[in-house]
Amino acid sequence: MNSVVYLTEEEKRRLVARVRRLKGQVEAIERRLEAGECADQLIQLALAVRGAAGQLAAELAALHLNDCVQTCMVDREPDPEARIRRLVEVIKKLAKNT
């Protein structure tokens, strides 16, 4: 696995906070399921989780794109085609899940 060099400490802090909020939302769904809450409320919560996860994925993709451009264009990546192929795969996955 590649080293994560594209994240600043501030970006890491912000992303971890976003993941923790997402985790809290999922745990809320679990608690409400166990309590037997109405399905329409659970659906609403599940859609909120899906939206939050999508935002997290989009933010990570933006950071990845920035890293790829920096590495390929500025730092002269030795194999830019492979790096670009990986980036395209990430974008395809992101588009497929939106």
C-alpha positions as CSV (number, residue, x, y, z in Angstrom):
1,M,0.0,0.0,0.0
2,N,1.2,3.5,-0.8
3,S,2.3,5.9,1.8
4,V,-0.3,8.7,2.4
5,V,1.7,11.8,1.7
6,Y,-1.1,13.9,0.2
7,L,-2.8,14.6,3.5
8,T,-1.7,17.5,5.6
9,E,-2.3,17.2,9.4
10,E,-5.3,19.6,9.1
11,E,-6.8,17.5,6.2
12,K,-6.3,14.3,8.3
13,R,-8.0,15.9,11.3
14,R,-10.9,17.1,9.2
15,L,-11.4,13.7,7.4
16,V,-11.2,11.8,10.7
17,A,-13.8,14.1,12.2
18,R,-16.0,13.5,9.1
19,V,-15.6,9.7,9.5
20,R,-16.4,9.9,13.2
21,R,-19.6,11.8,12.4
22,L,-20.5,9.1,9.8
23,K,-19.8,6.4,12.4
24,G,-22.1,8.2,14.8
25,Q,-24.8,8.2,12.2
26,V,-24.5,4.5,11.5
27,E,-24.5,3.8,15.2
28,A,-27.7,5.9,15.5
29,I,-29.3,3.7,12.9
30,E,-28.3,0.6,14.8
31,R,-29.8,1.9,18.0
32,R,-33.0,2.9,16.4
33,L,-33.3,-0.5,14.6
34,E,-32.9,-2.2,18.0
35,A,-35.5,0.1,19.4
36,G,-37.9,-0.9,16.6
37,E,-38.3,2.6,15.2
38,C,-40.5,3.2,12.2
39,A,-38.9,2.3,8.8
40,D,-39.4,5.8,7.3
41,Q,-37.2,7.3,10.0
42,L,-34.6,4.6,9.3
43,I,-34.7,5.2,5.6
44,Q,-34.1,8.9,6.2
45,L,-31.1,8.2,8.4
46,A,-29.7,5.7,5.9
47,L,-30.0,8.2,3.1
48,A,-28.1,10.8,5.3
49,V,-25.4,8.2,5.8
50,R,-25.2,7.5,2.1
51,G,-24.9,11.3,1.4
52,A,-22.2,11.7,4.0
53,A,-20.2,8.8,2.7
54,G,-20.5,10.2,-0.8
55,Q,-19.2,13.5,0.4
56,L,-16.3,11.8,2.1
57,A,-15.5,9.9,-1.1
58,A,-15.7,13.1,-3.1
59,E,-13.3,14.9,-0.8
60,L,-10.8,12.0,-0.9
61,A,-11.1,11.9,-4.7
62,A,-10.3,15.6,-4.8
63,L,-7.2,15.1,-2.6
64,H,-6.1,12.2,-4.7
65,L,-6.6,14.1,-7.9
66,N,-4.5,17.0,-6.5
67,D,-1.8,14.6,-5.5
68,C,-1.7,12.9,-8.9
69,V,-1.4,16.2,-10.7
70,Q,1.3,17.3,-8.3
71,T,3.2,14.1,-8.7
72,C,2.8,13.6,-12.4
73,M,3.1,17.2,-13.6
74,V,5.5,18.8,-11.1
75,D,7.5,16.0,-9.5
76,R,7.8,14.1,-12.8
77,E,6.3,10.7,-11.8
78,P,8.4,8.0,-13.5
79,D,5.3,6.2,-14.8
80,P,2.6,8.9,-15.2
81,E,0.4,6.6,-17.4
82,A,0.0,4.1,-14.6
83,R,-0.8,6.8,-12.1
84,I,-3.4,8.3,-14.4
85,R,-5.0,4.9,-15.0
86,R,-5.4,4.4,-11.2
87,L,-6.9,7.9,-11.0
88,V,-9.3,7.2,-13.8
89,E,-10.4,4.0,-12.0
90,V,-11.1,6.0,-8.8
91,I,-13.2,8.5,-10.8
92,K,-15.1,5.7,-12.5
93,K,-15.9,4.1,-9.1
94,L,-17.0,7.5,-7.7
95,A,-19.2,8.2,-10.7
96,K,-20.7,4.7,-10.5
97,N,-21.7,5.1,-6.9
98,T,-23.4,8.6,-7.2
